[in-house]
Amino acid sequence: MGNRYIDFFAGRLVRQCLQQLQAVRDKVIEMLQTCGPVTGLFHEYELKLAQLINRFIAIVEMFRMLGSGTESVMAAIRAARNLHP
């Protein structure tokens, strides 16, 4: 599959990649200019990412994009509460 990276520097890896890969940097700038830093409730690229995840991990039936780790943890707690009331 390739290498696995863990970002212990809260985005530092992303910044380094953007400095090195001009094509990635250009695409990020294009996205920021066309839809801003927040894509809203649903965006074309979120669908593409969900399809890619489902392609490689077929057992994933539902997928949700969230804005932060805190929001993700809160959603996981709500899901767990619904499973075990």
C-alpha positions in Angstrom: 0.0 0.0 0.0 2.7 2.5 0.8 4.0 4.4 3.8 1.9 5.3 6.9 2.5 8.7 8.3 1.4 10.0 11.8 1.3 13.8 12.1 2.5 14.5 15.6 3.0 18.2 14.8 -0.6 19.2 14.2 -0.4 20.0 10.5 3.3 20.4 10.1 3.5 17.4 7.7 0.8 19.0 5.5 2.7 22.3 5.4 5.9 20.5 4.4 4.1 18.6 1.6 2.5 21.8 0.3 5.9 23.4 0.1 7.3 20.5 -1.8 4.5 19.5 -4.1 3.5 22.4 -6.4 0.6 20.5 -7.9 -0.9 19.8 -4.4 -0.3 23.4 -3.4 -2.0 24.7 -6.6 -5.1 22.5 -6.0 -5.4 23.6 -2.4 -5.2 27.2 -3.4 -7.8 26.6 -6.2 -10.2 25.0 -3.7 -9.8 27.8 -1.2 -10.5 30.4 -3.9 -13.6 28.5 -5.3 -15.3 27.4 -2.1 -13.4 28.9 0.8 -11.9 27.1 3.8 -15.2 25.4 4.8 -17.1 23.4 2.2 -20.4 23.4 4.0 -22.7 20.4 4.6 -21.6 18.5 1.5 -19.0 18.9 -1.3 -18.1 17.0 -4.4 -14.7 16.1 -2.9 -16.3 14.7 0.2 -18.3 12.3 -2.0 -15.1 11.3 -3.9 -13.3 10.6 -0.7 -16.2 8.5 0.7 -16.2 6.5 -2.5 -12.5 6.0 -2.3 -12.7 4.8 1.3 -15.5 2.4 0.4 -13.5 1.1 -2.5 -10.6 0.1 -0.3 -12.6 -0.6 2.9 -15.8 -2.1 1.6 -17.2 -2.8 5.0 -17.6 1.0 5.6 -21.3 1.7 4.9 -21.5 5.2 6.3 -19.0 8.0 6.2 -19.2 11.5 7.6 -16.8 14.5 7.2 -16.3 16.5 10.4 -14.4 19.7 11.1 -12.3 18.8 14.0 -11.1 16.0 16.3 -13.4 17.3 19.0 -16.4 17.2 16.8 -15.4 13.6 15.7 -15.1 12.4 19.3 -18.5 14.0 20.2 -20.1 12.2 17.2 -18.5 8.9 18.2 -19.9 9.3 21.7 -23.4 10.0 20.4 -23.1 6.9 18.1 -21.9 4.7 21.0 -24.8 5.9 23.2 -27.3 5.0 20.4 -25.8 1.5 20.3 -25.9 0.9 24.0 -28.7 3.0 25.6 
